């Protein structure tokens, strides 16, 4: 039986419009309608996906540019159309597309970003913005008069008989410059809408955040984009994507990732009305990363990794480095599923006239002229770019070897301060450990006990199988490429390794499959040891409640027991602030007042959202500090861009 075709991504505004058009009765049936529609057969024909609702009725999604960007592109043949349940269910079941403007010609898709309607905006940094202050309100912006705008009066200059000489009226450019330095009324309103919608999702938890609440957050995301807040819009879409992954039991779902996404969208929406200058620019974000000319480049392939996102995009990214050790990436990401993620490595790189595939480039080299590069090192593929194949080098040879010469602590410090999160490490494998999230490799990294986990859990990717085989190579010393996973213990996601028996070769663990014959002679699989999860500092007591709120919503914390005991334990361990935040989180969850007739009034989602945001950001900040300490790195810096 052929696999079910994936639905094309649908723009947030489309989903919000179709859900809003439903009657209250149909809204109550929307979640059941989504589940039913996903179970129905679907057929793809070019840019169209047709879902058979029953023997006589079809729902058709038309995506000529890879995504559905208008409500009229979703059609249904039932009698209640166009305001029927089927159209809204189809939009709610499909991945969320981005509503960014059409891409420029030289851009190349990257992870989470595709050429066309499915591209995601680029935020300056992951949204991490707390503060115990209240959420943004509907206050309007008032312009303070400047000294030149005020008439001189008695005592102003000591010259009461001198008439006021008005200056020239402000120009449009001057007013635009002022708007760039302050928040507009439309942006305040949009930020408030995003905060309220995200707070409603948090209050209900993933279990209670059905298609209606998701649509409200998508509408807020659309409003934020129109107001010039692409970072808030992208953060809101990320939350909806995470909620859908949680509700569908997606194997790639991680509760911690969803908590980070919720913290991000609430933080940006909370902080934005009070920001100005560079901080405001960072919180607004940009729709796309600008590409700048970078002349001629001589690049050396490092490794390739598959991309498979919960938003319905898949492909591959190949990482390269120049002679100075600067990293560059080439990507091919578009709507698709696991088959596209595994097959993209054998597609030709979209750069100049080169016929190299991603798999070949990861081991070869590239000579590029007329290069254009984004701030993150992504190579553009404009018409003026020329690229030809060149020779590559082994990881042990110059210039790549210098990447591994940087101390691990220095690399971790760079990642925690906002740099790229790739780590180039020399490790000795010491065994395997069984954790709640699956098996991880144990390794020694210059005296630092390190845990290496899989980068993606989808069974179509060979990460998990390769890690289990490497567990049999205890004692092997390997060069690896990993992605930092911040946490109290040193931990990283394993991406590529030097071949266990051939120092000149390398293995991309998400694309290549190791065999037992690739292991050193005498290698035998050892059982993974179960190790109880413990924290040296009991920060997990607060983290657990933060994650419980994301999953079960406010009611779970309102009925949770043990809050006082957890607070006492935090205080005994010197975490008085964590104890206070935990106490406020429980109090906000249980805060229900009654009216004059003794009836319970609705809970205050604002107070609960603010209490949860403060606890989430505190936890993330302390964990980053513990992560740096575990690696022997200096304490990470806190900047407005990171907030």
C-alpha positions as CSV (number, residue, x, y, z in Angstrom):
1,X,0.0,0.0,0.0
2,X,1.5,3.4,-1.0
3,X,2.0,5.9,1.8
4,X,-0.5,8.7,2.3
5,X,0.6,11.9,0.5
6,X,1.4,14.8,2.8
7,X,-0.9,17.7,2.8
8,X,0.6,21.0,1.5
9,X,1.4,23.7,4.1
10,X,-1.4,26.2,4.7
11,X,-0.8,29.8,5.5
12,X,-1.8,30.9,9.1
13,X,-4.3,33.5,7.8
14,X,-6.1,30.9,5.8
15,X,-6.6,28.5,8.7
16,X,-7.7,31.4,11.0
17,X,-10.2,32.6,8.4
18,X,-11.8,29.2,7.8
19,X,-12.1,28.4,11.5
20,X,-13.6,31.8,12.3
21,X,-16.3,31.2,9.6
22,X,-17.5,28.1,11.5
23,X,-20.6,28.3,13.6
24,X,-20.2,27.6,17.4
25,X,-21.7,24.1,16.9
26,X,-19.2,23.2,14.1
27,X,-16.3,24.6,16.2
28,X,-17.0,22.1,18.9
29,X,-16.8,19.3,16.3
30,X,-13.6,20.6,14.6
31,X,-11.1,18.4,16.5
32,X,-13.0,15.3,15.7
33,X,-13.3,16.5,12.1
34,X,-9.5,16.9,11.8
35,X,-8.9,13.4,13.1
36,X,-11.5,11.9,10.7
37,X,-10.1,13.8,7.7
38,X,-6.5,12.6,8.5
39,X,-7.8,9.0,8.3
40,X,-9.4,9.4,4.9
41,X,-7.6,8.5,1.7
42,X,-5.8,11.3,-0.2
43,X,-4.3,11.5,-3.7
44,X,-1.8,14.0,-5.0
45,X,-1.8,15.2,-8.6
46,X,0.7,17.8,-9.3
47,X,0.0,20.9,-7.1
48,X,-3.3,19.5,-5.9
49,X,-4.2,17.1,-3.1
50,X,-7.6,15.6,-3.1
51,X,-9.1,14.0,0.1
52,X,-12.1,11.8,-0.2
53,X,-14.4,12.7,2.7
54,X,-16.9,10.1,1.6
55,X,-18.0,8.4,-1.6
56,X,-19.6,11.6,-2.9
57,X,-17.6,14.5,-1.3
58,X,-14.0,15.5,-1.8
59,X,-11.9,18.3,-0.3
60,X,-9.3,19.7,-2.7
61,X,-6.2,21.7,-1.6
62,X,-4.5,23.6,-4.4
63,X,-0.9,24.8,-3.8
64,X,0.6,26.0,-7.0
65,X,3.7,27.4,-5.2
66,X,4.1,24.7,-2.7
67,X,1.7,26.1,-0.1
68,X,-1.9,27.1,0.2
69,X,-2.0,30.9,0.5
70,X,-5.7,31.7,0.0
71,X,-8.9,30.4,1.4
72,X,-10.3,29.9,-2.1
73,X,-7.6,27.3,-2.7
74,X,-9.3,24.9,-0.4
75,X,-12.6,23.7,-1.9
76,X,-15.2,21.2,-0.7
77,X,-18.1,19.6,-2.6
78,X,-20.5,19.3,0.4
79,X,-23.8,21.1,0.8
80,X,-22.5,23.4,3.6
81,X,-19.6,24.7,1.7
82,X,-17.9,27.2,1.7
83,X,-18.5,27.6,5.5
84,X,-18.3,23.8,6.1
85,X,-16.3,21.8,8.7
86,X,-14.3,20.0,6.0
87,X,-12.4,23.0,4.7
88,X,-11.5,24.2,8.2
89,X,-10.5,20.7,9.2
90,X,-8.3,20.3,6.1
91,X,-6.5,23.6,6.9
92,X,-6.1,22.6,10.6
93,X,-4.7,19.2,9.6
94,X,-2.1,20.5,7.2
95,X,1.4,21.8,8.2
96,X,1.6,25.6,8.9
97,X,3.2,27.6,6.0
98,X,4.8,30.9,6.4
99,X,3.2,34.1,4.9
100,X,6.5,35.8,4.0
101,X,6.8,37.6,0.8
102,X,8.2,35.9,-2.3
103,X,11.9,35.1,-1.9
104,X,14.6,36.9,-3.8
105,X,16.2,35.0,-6.6
106,X,19.5,34.4,-4.8
107,X,18.2,32.8,-1.7
108,X,18.6,29.1,-1.1
109,X,16.3,27.2,1.3
110,X,17.6,26.3,4.7
111,X,16.3,24.2,7.6
112,X,12.8,25.3,8.4
113,X,12.8,27.5,5.3
114,X,11.9,26.8,1.8
115,X,12.0,28.7,-1.4
116,X,8.4,29.9,-2.0
117,X,5.5,30.4,0.3
118,X,6.8,28.0,2.9
119,X,9.7,30.1,4.0
120,X,10.1,31.0,7.6
121,X,11.2,34.4,8.7
122,X,14.6,34.8,10.3
123,X,14.7,36.0,13.8
124,X,17.7,37.7,15.3
125,X,17.9,35.1,18.0
126,X,15.6,32.5,19.5
127,X,12.9,34.3,21.4
128,X,13.8,34.3,25.1
129,X,12.3,37.3,26.8
130,X,11.1,37.2,30.3
131,X,10.5,39.6,33.1
132,X,8.2,39.8,36.1
133,X,6.5,42.8,34.7
134,X,3.0,42.6,33.4
135,X,2.2,41.6,29.8
136,X,1.8,44.3,27.1
137,X,-1.3,46.4,27.4
138,X,-3.3,48.4,24.9
139,X,-1.5,51.7,25.9
140,X,-1.0,54.0,23.0
141,X,2.3,55.6,22.2
142,X,2.7,59.2,23.2
143,X,5.4,61.4,21.6
144,X,7.3,63.5,24.1
145,X,7.9,67.0,22.9
146,X,11.4,67.9,22.1
147,X,13.0,71.1,23.4
148,X,12.8,72.6,19.9
149,X,9.1,71.9,19.8
150,X,8.3,74.0,22.9
151,X,7.8,77.8,22.9
152,X,10.2,79.6,25.2
153,X,8.5,80.8,28.3
154,X,9.5,82.7,31.4
155,X,12.5,81.1,32.9
156,X,13.1,78.9,29.9
157,X,16.0,81.0,28.6
158,X,15.8,84.2,30.6
159,X,14.7,86.1,27.5
160,X,10.9,86.6,27.8
161,X,10.7,89.2,25.0
162,X,12.2,87.0,22.3
163,X,9.5,85.5,20.0
164,X,9.6,81.8,19.4
165,X,11.1,80.9,16.0
166,X,9.5,77.6,14.9
167,X,11.8,75.2,13.2
168,X,11.1,73.3,9.9
169,X,8.4,70.7,10.2
170,X,9.6,67.1,10.6
171,X,10.1,65.3,7.4
172,X,8.6,61.9,6.5
173,X,12.1,60.4,6.8
174,X,12.5,61.8,10.3
175,X,9.1,60.3,11.3
176,X,10.1,56.9,9.8
177,X,13.4,57.1,11.8
178,X,11.4,57.8,15.0
179,X,9.1,54.8,14.3
180,X,12.1,52.6,13.8
181,X,13.3,53.5,17.3
182,X,9.9,53.0,19.0
183,X,6.9,50.7,19.0
184,X,3.9,51.7,16.9
185,X,0.4,51.4,18.1
186,X,-0.3,48.6,15.6
187,X,2.7,46.6,17.0
188,X,1.5,47.1,20.6
189,X,-1.9,45.7,19.6
190,X,-0.4,42.8,17.7
191,X,2.0,42.0,20.6
192,X,-1.0,42.0,22.9
193,X,-2.9,39.7,20.6
194,X,0.0,37.2,20.4
195,X,0.5,37.3,24.2
196,X,-3.2,36.6,24.9
197,X,-3.5,33.8,22.3
198,X,-0.3,32.1,23.6
199,X,-1.5,32.5,27.2
200,X,-4.7,30.8,26.2
201,X,-2.7,27.9,24.8
202,X,-0.6,27.7,27.9
203,X,-3.7,27.8,30.1
204,X,-5.3,24.9,28.3
205,X,-2.1,22.9,27.8
206,X,-1.4,20.7,24.7
207,X,-4.2,18.4,25.7
208,X,-6.8,21.2,25.6
209,X,-5.3,23.3,22.8
210,X,-7.5,22.0,19.9
211,X,-7.8,23.5,16.5
212,X,-9.8,26.5,17.6
213,X,-7.2,27.7,20.0
214,X,-4.5,27.0,17.5
215,X,-6.4,29.1,14.9
216,X,-6.5,32.0,17.3
217,X,-2.8,31.9,17.7
218,X,-2.3,31.6,14.0
219,X,-4.5,34.7,13.5
220,X,-2.4,36.6,16.0
221,X,0.7,35.5,14.1
222,X,-0.8,36.8,10.9
223,X,-1.6,40.1,12.6
224,X,1.9,40.3,14.0
225,X,3.4,39.8,10.5
226,X,1.2,42.6,9.0
227,X,2.4,44.9,11.9
228,X,6.0,44.3,11.0
229,X,6.8,41.7,13.8
230,X,8.1,38.7,11.9
231,X,9.9,37.3,14.9
232,X,6.7,37.2,17.0
233,X,4.8,35.7,14.1
234,X,7.4,33.0,13.6
235,X,7.5,32.2,17.3
236,X,3.7,31.9,17.4
237,X,3.7,29.5,14.4
238,X,6.4,27.4,16.1
239,X,4.1,27.0,19.1
240,X,1.2,25.8,16.9
241,X,3.5,23.4,15.2
242,X,4.8,22.0,18.5
243,X,1.2,21.7,19.9
244,X,0.2,19.7,16.8
245,X,3.2,17.5,17.1
246,X,2.4,16.8,20.7
247,X,-1.3,16.0,20.1
248,X,-0.5,13.7,17.2
249,X,2.2,11.8,19.1
250,X,4.8,12.8,16.5
251,X,8.0,10.9,17.3
252,X,10.0,14.1,16.8
253,X,8.1,15.9,19.5
254,X,10.0,17.1,22.6
255,X,8.2,18.7,25.5
256,X,11.3,20.7,26.3
257,X,11.3,22.2,22.8
258,X,7.6,23.2,23.0
259,X,8.3,24.8,26.4
260,X,11.1,26.8,24.8
261,X,8.8,27.8,22.0
262,X,6.1,29.0,24.4
263,X,8.6,30.9,26.5
264,X,9.9,32.5,23.3
265,X,6.6,33.7,22.0
266,X,5.4,35.0,25.4
267,X,8.7,36.6,26.0
268,X,8.9,38.5,22.8
269,X,5.3,39.6,23.0
270,X,5.8,40.7,26.6
271,X,9.0,42.6,26.1
272,X,8.4,44.3,22.8
273,X,6.1,47.2,23.9
274,X,8.8,48.4,26.3
275,X,11.8,48.0,23.9
276,X,13.6,50.6,21.8
277,X,16.6,51.0,19.7
278,X,18.7,47.9,18.9
279,X,16.7,45.8,21.4
280,X,13.5,46.6,19.5
281,X,15.1,45.8,16.2
282,X,16.1,42.4,17.5
283,X,12.7,41.7,18.9
284,X,11.0,42.7,15.7
285,X,13.2,40.4,13.6
286,X,13.5,40.3,9.8
287,X,11.5,38.5,7.2
288,X,14.6,37.2,5.4
289,X,18.3,37.3,5.9
290,X,20.1,39.8,3.7
291,X,22.7,38.3,1.5
292,X,25.9,40.3,1.0
293,X,28.6,39.8,-1.7
294,X,31.6,37.8,-0.4
295,X,33.8,37.5,-3.5
296,X,35.5,34.2,-4.2
297,X,35.5,31.3,-1.8
298,X,37.5,28.1,-1.5
299,X,35.4,25.7,0.5
300,X,36.1,22.3,2.0
301,X,33.3,19.8,2.7
302,X,32.7,18.9,6.4
303,X,29.5,16.8,6.6
304,X,25.8,16.7,5.6
305,X,22.8,16.3,7.8
306,X,19.1,15.5,6.9
307,X,16.4,18.0,7.7
308,X,13.0,16.8,8.8
309,X,10.7,19.2,10.5
310,X,7.4,19.0,12.2
311,X,6.2,21.8,9.9
312,X,6.3,19.5,6.9
313,X,9.6,20.4,5.4
314,X,12.5,18.0,4.6
315,X,15.8,18.0,2.8
316,X,19.5,18.2,3.5
317,X,22.1,20.7,4.6
318,X,25.8,20.4,3.8
319,X,28.3,22.2,5.9
320,X,31.7,23.5,4.6
321,X,34.5,25.6,5.9
322,X,37.0,28.0,4.3
323,X,40.8,28.1,4.9
324,X,40.2,30.3,7.9
325,X,37.8,27.9,9.6
326,X,34.6,30.0,8.9
327,X,31.5,27.8,8.3
328,X,29.3,28.0,5.3
329,X,26.2,25.9,4.5
330,X,24.3,24.9,1.4
331,X,20.8,23.6,1.8
332,X,17.9,22.0,-0.1
333,X,14.8,22.0,1.9
334,X,11.2,21.9,0.6
335,X,7.8,20.5,1.6
336,X,8.1,16.8,2.1
337,X,8.5,13.9,4.5
338,X,11.1,11.4,5.5
339,X,11.7,10.1,2.0
340,X,12.7,13.6,0.8
341,X,15.0,13.9,3.9
342,X,16.9,10.7,3.0
343,X,16.9,11.3,-0.8
344,X,18.0,15.0,-0.8
345,X,21.6,14.0,0.0
346,X,21.8,12.6,-3.6
347,X,20.3,15.6,-5.2
348,X,22.6,18.1,-7.0
349,X,23.7,21.1,-4.9
350,X,21.8,24.2,-6.1
351,X,24.8,26.5,-6.4
352,X,26.2,27.7,-9.7
353,X,26.8,25.1,-12.4
354,X,28.2,22.4,-10.1
355,X,26.8,18.9,-10.5
356,X,28.0,17.8,-7.0
357,X,25.4,16.1,-4.8
358,X,25.2,17.0,-1.1
359,X,26.7,13.7,-0.2
360,X,29.6,14.3,-2.6
361,X,30.2,17.9,-1.5
362,X,30.4,16.8,2.2
363,X,33.7,15.0,1.2
364,X,34.9,17.2,-1.7
365,X,35.5,20.9,-2.1
366,X,34.0,23.8,-3.9
367,X,35.4,26.9,-5.6
368,X,32.9,29.7,-5.7
369,X,33.1,33.1,-7.4
370,X,30.6,35.9,-7.0
371,X,29.4,34.3,-3.7
372,X,26.7,35.9,-1.7
373,X,26.4,34.9,2.0
374,X,23.8,35.5,4.7
375,X,24.9,36.5,8.3
376,X,24.6,32.9,9.4
377,X,26.9,31.7,6.6
378,X,24.2,30.3,4.2
379,X,25.3,30.6,0.6
380,X,23.0,32.3,-1.9
381,X,22.3,30.8,-5.3
382,X,21.8,33.9,-7.4
383,X,22.3,34.1,-11.1
384,X,25.7,35.7,-10.7
385,X,27.1,32.9,-8.5
386,X,29.6,30.4,-10.2
387,X,30.7,27.2,-8.5
388,X,32.9,24.3,-9.6
389,X,34.1,21.2,-8.0
390,X,37.4,21.2,-6.1
391,X,39.4,18.8,-4.1
392,X,38.5,18.1,-0.5
393,X,40.6,17.2,2.5
394,X,40.3,14.8,5.5
395,X,39.3,16.1,8.9
396,X,42.9,15.5,10.0
397,X,44.4,17.7,7.3
398,X,44.6,21.5,7.0
399,X,42.5,23.6,7.0
400,X,39.8,21.5,8.6
401,X,41.9,20.2,11.4
402,X,42.0,23.7,13.0
403,X,38.3,23.3,13.8
404,X,39.2,20.5,16.3
405,X,42.1,22.5,17.7
406,X,39.7,25.0,19.4
407,X,39.2,23.9,23.1
408,X,35.7,22.4,23.8
409,X,35.0,24.9,26.5
410,X,35.7,27.8,24.1
411,X,33.3,26.3,21.5
412,X,30.6,25.8,24.1
413,X,31.0,29.4,25.3
414,X,30.6,30.6,21.7
415,X,27.5,28.6,21.3
416,X,25.9,29.8,24.5
417,X,26.7,33.4,23.6
418,X,24.7,33.2,20.4
419,X,27.3,31.8,17.9
420,X,26.8,28.6,15.9
421,X,26.1,25.5,18.0
422,X,28.2,23.0,16.1
423,X,31.0,21.4,18.2
424,X,34.1,19.8,16.8
425,X,35.4,17.4,19.4
426,X,37.9,14.6,20.0
427,X,36.3,11.9,22.3
428,X,36.9,8.4,23.6
429,X,33.8,6.2,23.7
430,X,33.3,4.7,27.1
431,X,29.9,3.0,26.9
432,X,26.2,3.6,26.6
433,X,23.5,4.8,29.0
434,X,19.7,4.3,28.9
435,X,17.8,7.5,29.6
436,X,14.2,8.6,29.4
437,X,14.6,9.8,25.9
438,X,16.4,6.7,24.7
439,X,20.0,5.4,24.6
440,X,23.0,7.8,24.6
441,X,26.7,7.2,24.1
442,X,29.0,7.9,27.0
443,X,32.3,9.5,26.0
444,X,35.3,11.2,27.6
445,X,36.1,14.6,26.0
446,X,39.3,15.9,27.5
447,X,38.3,14.9,31.0
448,X,34.7,16.0,30.6
449,X,32.1,13.2,30.8
450,X,30.0,13.7,27.8
451,X,26.6,12.2,26.7
452,X,26.0,11.9,22.9
453,X,22.4,11.5,21.9
454,X,20.7,11.0,18.5
455,X,19.9,14.2,16.5
456,X,16.5,13.0,15.3
457,X,14.3,10.1,16.4
458,X,12.5,9.5,13.2
459,X,12.9,5.8,12.3
460,X,13.5,6.6,8.7
461,X,16.8,8.2,9.6
462,X,19.7,6.0,10.6
463,X,20.8,8.1,13.6
464,X,19.5,5.6,16.2
465,X,20.9,2.5,14.5
466,X,24.3,4.1,14.0
467,X,24.5,5.1,17.7
468,X,23.7,1.6,18.9
469,X,26.5,0.3,16.7
470,X,29.0,2.9,17.9
471,X,28.2,1.8,21.5
472,X,30.1,-1.4,20.6
473,X,33.3,0.5,19.8
474,X,34.2,1.2,23.4
475,X,37.7,2.6,23.8
476,X,37.8,4.0,20.2
477,X,39.0,7.6,19.9
478,X,37.1,9.5,17.4
479,X,36.7,13.0,15.9
480,X,33.1,14.0,15.9
481,X,30.8,16.8,14.9
482,X,27.9,17.4,17.3
483,X,25.4,20.0,18.1
484,X,25.3,21.4,21.6
485,X,22.3,20.4,23.7
486,X,22.3,22.9,26.7
487,X,21.6,21.3,30.0
488,X,23.0,20.7,33.5
489,X,25.2,17.9,32.2
490,X,27.6,18.1,29.1
491,X,25.4,16.8,26.3
492,X,25.4,17.0,22.5
493,X,23.6,15.6,19.5
494,X,25.8,13.4,17.4
495,X,25.9,14.4,13.7
496,X,29.0,12.9,12.1
497,X,32.1,10.9,13.1
498,X,35.4,9.9,11.7
499,X,35.2,6.3,10.5
500,X,36.1,4.0,13.4
501,X,38.6,2.0,11.3
502,X,39.4,4.3,8.4
503,X,40.8,7.7,9.6
504,X,40.6,9.2,6.1
505,X,36.8,8.5,5.9
506,X,33.9,10.1,7.7
507,X,30.3,9.0,8.4
508,X,27.3,11.3,8.2
509,X,25.2,9.5,10.9
510,X,21.8,10.9,9.6
511,X,22.5,9.7,6.0
512,X,25.0,6.8,6.0
513,X,24.5,3.5,7.7
514,X,27.3,1.8,9.6
515,X,27.8,-1.9,9.5
516,X,29.3,-4.2,12.1
517,X,32.2,-4.7,9.7
518,X,33.0,-1.0,10.1
519,X,33.8,-1.4,13.8
520,X,37.2,-2.3,15.2
521,X,38.1,-6.0,15.4
522,X,36.6,-7.6,18.5
523,X,34.0,-4.9,19.0
524,X,30.9,-6.3,20.8
525,X,27.8,-4.6,21.7
526,X,27.5,-3.9,25.5
527,X,24.1,-3.4,27.2
528,X,23.2,0.2,28.0
529,X,23.3,0.9,31.7
530,X,20.3,2.5,33.2
531,X,21.3,5.6,35.2
532,X,18.8,7.4,37.4
533,X,18.1,11.0,36.4
534,X,19.5,13.3,39.1
535,X,20.5,16.9,39.2
536,X,23.3,18.2,41.4
537,X,21.2,21.2,42.0
538,X,17.5,20.3,42.3
539,X,16.5,22.7,39.5
540,X,14.5,19.8,38.0
541,X,11.8,20.5,40.7
542,X,11.0,23.8,39.0
543,X,11.6,22.5,35.5
544,X,9.2,19.7,36.0
545,X,6.4,22.1,36.9
546,X,7.2,24.3,33.9
547,X,6.9,21.3,31.6
548,X,3.8,20.0,33.3
549,X,2.0,23.3,32.7
550,X,2.9,23.1,29.0
551,X,1.5,19.6,28.7
552,X,-1.6,19.7,31.1
553,X,-2.2,23.4,31.4
554,X,-3.1,25.4,34.4
555,X,-5.5,22.8,35.9
556,X,-2.7,20.3,36.3
557,X,-0.7,22.7,38.5
558,X,-3.8,23.9,40.3
559,X,-4.3,20.3,41.6
560,X,-0.6,19.4,41.9
561,X,0.6,18.4,45.3
562,X,4.1,18.8,46.8
563,X,4.6,22.4,45.9
564,X,5.5,23.5,49.4
565,X,7.9,20.6,49.9
566,X,9.6,21.3,46.6
567,X,10.0,24.9,47.6
568,X,11.5,24.0,50.9
569,X,14.0,21.7,49.2
570,X,15.0,24.5,46.7
571,X,15.6,26.9,49.5
572,X,17.7,24.4,51.4
573,X,19.9,24.1,48.3
574,X,20.3,27.8,48.0
575,X,17.8,28.3,45.2
576,X,15.5,30.8,47.0
577,X,14.5,32.6,43.8
578,X,13.5,29.2,42.2
579,X,11.4,28.5,45.3
580,X,9.7,31.9,45.1
581,X,8.9,31.4,41.4
582,X,7.6,27.9,42.1
583,X,5.3,29.3,44.8
584,X,4.0,32.0,42.6
585,X,3.4,29.5,39.7
586,X,1.3,27.3,42.0
587,X,-0.6,30.3,43.4
588,X,-1.4,31.7,40.0
589,X,-2.6,28.3,38.8
590,X,-4.9,27.9,41.9
591,X,-6.1,31.5,41.9
592,X,-9.9,31.3,41.4
593,X,-12.2,33.9,42.9
594,X,-16.0,33.8,43.2
595,X,-18.7,36.3,42.4
596,X,-21.4,37.6,44.8
597,X,-23.4,34.5,44.3
598,X,-20.5,32.1,45.1
599,X,-19.9,31.1,41.5
600,X,-16.3,30.5,40.4
601,X,-15.1,33.2,38.0
602,X,-12.8,32.4,35.1
603,X,-9.1,32.1,36.0
604,X,-6.7,34.9,35.2
605,X,-4.6,33.7,32.2
606,X,-2.4,36.8,32.4
607,X,-1.2,36.1,35.9
608,X,-0.6,32.5,35.2
609,X,1.3,33.2,31.9
610,X,3.5,35.8,33.6
611,X,4.3,33.4,36.5
612,X,5.1,30.6,34.1
613,X,7.2,32.8,31.9
614,X,9.3,34.0,34.8
615,X,9.8,30.4,35.9
616,X,10.6,29.2,32.4
617,X,13.2,31.9,31.8
618,X,14.8,31.5,35.2
619,X,15.2,27.8,34.5
620,X,16.6,28.3,31.1
621,X,19.1,30.9,32.4
622,X,20.3,28.8,35.2
623,X,20.6,25.7,33.0
624,X,22.8,27.7,30.6
625,X,25.0,28.7,33.5
626,X,25.1,25.0,34.7
627,X,25.9,23.9,31.1
628,X,28.8,26.3,30.9
629,X,30.1,25.2,34.3
630,X,29.8,21.5,33.2
631,X,32.0,22.1,30.2
632,X,34.4,24.3,32.1
633,X,33.4,27.4,30.0
634,X,32.9,30.9,31.3
635,X,29.4,32.0,32.3
636,X,27.3,32.9,29.2
637,X,26.5,36.6,28.6
638,X,23.0,37.9,28.7
639,X,22.1,40.4,26.0
640,X,19.0,42.1,24.7
641,X,19.4,40.1,21.5
642,X,19.1,36.8,23.5
643,X,16.1,38.0,25.5
